[in-house]
Amino acid sequence: MNKQVDKTVKHISELQNRLNHVRNNLQYIKVIQALKDSLDKFYDLLNNDQNLQREYEATYLRYFFSAGGLSFYDRVCYSILDYRYGNKPF
């Protein structure tokens, strides 16, 4: 199970990097949706396993919580909603 969680975290990092290099709206929304799906998968993997929750606590907090403002996950969700309402970044 650790390998699957590590692979998911690595995939999230790769998607964050790809998000910096998108060139049009279609690439943007595909990467954002893939990012949301990967974050949801990460959450589901940790949901029922206490040992994994302890091991990946810092990563979980980085993605899903914020000291002030919106978390990374919230920003991804709001970006998808904003895109659906017609606000395109490009």
C-alpha positions in Angstrom: 0.0 0.0 0.0 2.9 2.4 0.7 4.1 2.1 -2.9 0.6 3.1 -4.2 0.5 6.1 -1.9 4.1 7.1 -2.9 3.2 6.8 -6.5 0.1 8.9 -6.0 2.1 11.7 -4.2 4.7 11.6 -7.0 1.9 11.9 -9.6 0.5 14.9 -7.8 3.9 16.5 -7.9 4.2 15.8 -11.6 0.8 17.3 -12.2 1.7 20.4 -10.3 4.8 20.8 -12.5 2.8 20.2 -15.6 0.3 22.9 -14.5 3.1 25.4 -14.7 3.7 24.6 -18.4 0.2 24.5 -19.9 -0.3 26.6 -23.0 -4.1 26.6 -23.5 -7.4 26.2 -21.8 -7.8 22.5 -22.8 -4.4 21.5 -21.3 -5.2 23.6 -18.2 -8.6 21.9 -17.4 -7.3 18.4 -18.1 -4.4 18.9 -15.7 -6.6 20.5 -13.0 -9.1 17.6 -13.3 -6.4 15.0 -13.1 -4.9 16.8 -10.1 -8.3 16.7 -8.3 -8.7 13.0 -9.1 -5.2 12.3 -7.8 -5.9 14.3 -4.6 -9.2 12.4 -4.1 -7.3 9.1 -4.6 -4.7 10.1 -2.1 -7.4 10.9 0.4 -9.2 7.6 -0.2 -5.9 5.6 0.3 -5.3 7.2 3.7 -9.0 7.2 4.8 -9.1 3.8 6.5 -5.4 3.1 7.5 -4.2 4.7 10.7 -0.5 3.8 10.0 -0.6 5.4 6.6 -2.3 8.5 8.1 0.5 8.9 10.6 3.2 8.3 8.0 1.8 10.8 5.5 0.4 13.3 7.9 2.6 16.2 6.8 1.8 15.6 3.1 -1.9 15.3 3.9 -1.9 18.6 5.8 0.0 20.3 3.0 -2.7 19.4 0.5 -5.9 19.6 2.5 -5.3 22.2 5.2 -4.2 25.8 5.3 -3.4 28.1 8.2 -5.1 30.9 6.5 -7.1 31.1 3.2 -7.7 28.2 1.0 -6.0 24.8 1.0 -4.4 23.5 -2.2 -7.3 21.1 -2.6 -9.8 23.9 -2.2 -8.0 26.0 -4.8 -8.0 23.1 -7.3 -11.8 22.6 -6.8 -12.5 26.3 -7.1 -10.4 26.5 -10.3 -12.6 23.7 -11.8 -15.8 25.5 -10.8 -14.4 28.9 -12.1 -13.6 27.2 -15.4 -17.1 25.7 -15.7 -18.6 29.2 -15.0 -16.7 30.5 -18.1 -13.7 32.2 -16.6 -10.8 30.8 -18.7 -7.2 31.5 -17.8 -6.0 31.8 -21.4 
